[in-house]
Amino acid sequence: MSTGTRGRPSGLVIGSLVPISFGTVFVLVNSGGLDAPWPLVLRVAGLLVAALLLAALFRVARRETPAPQREAAGFMDRRYWLVVALEAVALFGGLSVINNVLDRPAVAVAWVAVVVGVHFFGLAHVWRMPLYHWLGGVMTALGLAGFLAHALGAGAGTVGLISGVGCGAALFAAVALALRDTARRATV
């Protein structure tokens, strides 16, 4: 979702499909621990938001021609792969400790939120995307809030709501902001 000067940012489509997908997964998977009717309400709302974002994305993609490519190399940049490799090691290593050593599976989603949030800071630098600093900060804070809620006695459902559903909403919001910014640039 890098920003160009005119036209559709070159990575807008892929850079929106990925967070829409993961945002949907965050909402669908992490709303199940709540009392009825909230899992159904949140899942339907998440699917509706994802569908609306997809419709908006494809409308913008059809209407706007891609902006000239910037210097950032996208998925071909070795720094991107370094960020992803570090994310994978932190994610799976931390989940192993949380689940197998500490026996605290209720905070697994909080760990995922922190790691994914921190990885967005690296991507913001590699891809020169200031929006990802905001997204990384929000997701990291939601992960830490999940750990804090658990420490204060909250159950897995509440941690899932804060760190999981909250991160899904943050990913959706990032796509909505990128689409809004693209539409505004097109009218300037």
N, C-alpha and C positions, 0 to 999 in steps of 0.2 A: 504494500500500500504506500509506496514512496510517492512523494509529491513532485510533479513536474511544474513547469511554468504555465503551459497551456495544454489543453486536451486531457485525456484520461491518463493518470499515472500509469507507467508501464507495468507495474506489479499489482494493479488494483484488483484484477479478477482473481488471480491465485491468492493474493494477499488478503482477500475478503472471504473466499471459499473456505480457506483453512480455519480462520477464527469462527466463522458461522458453524462449521462442522464441529469444532471442539467446544464451542459455546453450547451447542445443542446437546452434546454428550455430557458436559458438566451439569446441565439442567436435568436431563432425563435420568442420569445415574444417581445424582445426589439429592433428589427430592423424595425418594422412596421411603426414607426413614421418618417422615412426618406423619402426623395423624391425618386421617381422612377428613376432608376431601382434598387436602393440600397437595398431595402428590399428583393427582389428576389435574388440578387447577394449574399447577406450575408446569407440568409437562405439556398441557395443551397451550398454555401461554408461550412457553419456549418454542414449541413447534410453529405457532402462529408468527412469532417475531422472526424466526429463522426464515419462514416462507416470505414474509414481507421484505426482509433484507435481500433475499435472493431475487425477488422481483425487481427491487430497486437497483440492485447490482446489474442485472441484465439489461435493464432500461438504460442505465448510465453507459454500460459497455457498448450497447448498440448505437447510442446517440453520439458518443464522443470517440474521436480517433485517438490512438495512443500518443502521448507526448513524446518528444525526443528522449532517447535513452540517456540516463545520467551515468555518472562514473561508477556508481555502486554496481557490483557484478551479480547481485542477487544470489540465487542458489548455487552458482558456480564459484563463489568467493570461498576460499579455504577458511577464512575467518568465520563464516556462517557455519561450516561443518565443525569447527572447533567449539563454537557456542553450543551446537546441538550435541556434540560428544560429551562435553562437560555436563550439560543438562541431563543426559541419559545416565551418566555415572552417578551424579548427585541424586537423581530421581530413584533409580533402582537400588542404589546403595542405601539411601535413607529409608526407603520403604522396607528393605530387608531388616534393617535395625528396628524400625518401628513395629513391624509385624512379628518378627522372630525373636528379637532380643528383649524389647520393651513390652511386647504383647499389648500394644495400644492401637489396634486397627481403627478405632474411632477417629484418630487424628491423621490417618493416611491421606485423606483429601486435603487437609491443611498443609501437609508437607508438599503434596503435588502443587498446590496453589503457590506456595513460597518459591519452589524451584522454577515453575513455569514463569512466575512473575519476575524473578531475577534474570531468567534467560532473555526476557524482553529488553532489559537494559543493554545486554550485549548486542541484540539485534538492532536496537535503536542506534547504536554506534556504528555497526557494520553497514547498515542500510541507510544511515542518515535520516532516520524517521523519528522526529521529536514526539509524535503521538505514542510511540512505543515506550517512551519514558513514563508517560502518564499511565499507560496500561500496566507496565511493570510495577509501578508504585502501588496502584490500586490492588492488583492481584497479590502482591507480596503482603500488603496490609490485611487483605481478607484472609490470607493464610495464617498470618500471625494472630488475627482476631479469632480464628477457629481454635488455635492452640490455647489462647487465653480463655475462651469460653469453656473448653474442655477442662482446663485447670480449675475453673470456678464451678465445675460440677455439671456442665451441659453434656448431654448425651450425643450419640453419633448423628442423630437426626438434625440437631441444632448445628453441629459442626458442619454437616453436609449442606445445610441451608446457607450458612455464612460463607464458608470457603468454596463450596462447590457451585451452588446455584448463584451465589454472588459473583464468582469468576465467570460463569456463563453469561451473566448480565453485563459484566465489564467487557467481555469479548464482543458481544452484540453491540454495545455502545461504541466501541472503537470502530467497528465497521460502519455504523451509522454516521459517526463523525467524519470518517474518510469519504463516504459517499456524499455527505453534505458539503464538505470542502471541495470535492470534485465538481459538484453541481454549481457551487458559487463561482469557482474559477471559470467555468464554461460561460457564465453570464457576464463576466467582466470584460 
